[in-house]
Structures are given as structure tokens and as C-alpha cells.
Amino acid sequence: MAIDQSASVRDQIREFVQNLASAKGISSFTDREALLDSGILDSLSIFRLVAFLEDSFRVKISDQEITNENLKNVETIEQLVLAKQSK
């Protein structure tokens, strides 16, 4: 998947999560919707998401950072990425 450099971090994350959601028959969600609770994220898709974030945004996410709190929704995922990029 080619990453559009002009798209915001949140837009890119939302697009990736939308692909995960679509694969599960979920057509819409909000940036604040709990992704685990809504069934969009599961154990396998969490690892796909983390790989996407690391590859797309050139960040390293440790095992300790893979938490429901950090991956709760599109907004918190964006905050994690931006915090990692600023280090």
C-alpha cells in the first residue's frame, strides 16, 4: 500500500483501520470509537497495525506499548505515533 505523504498521520491511520474494519464487515466507525470493543481490532490485526505504523511512520513500538490504552482508537494511535516521531 503506497502512503500518501501529504495525508495526515490520522488520515493514514484511519484508512488502514478502515481496511481492517471492512474485512470484518464493519462499514463505519469514528476516530474515538474503541477499536477492540467494536471488534475492528483483534490479536492478529493489532500486529498488522503495529507493523503498518512502524513501516509507514518510521517509529518503533515496543511490546510494552502495545496496550489497549495506546491502541484504543484512531486518536490515541495518532498520539502514540506523533509522540514517537518527536523523540
Secondary structure as UniProt FT lines:
FT   TURN            5..6
FT   HELIX           9..23
FT   TURN            24..25
FT   TURN            31..32
FT   TURN            35..39
FT   HELIX           43..57
FT   HELIX           63..65
FT   TURN            68..71
FT   HELIX           74..85
//
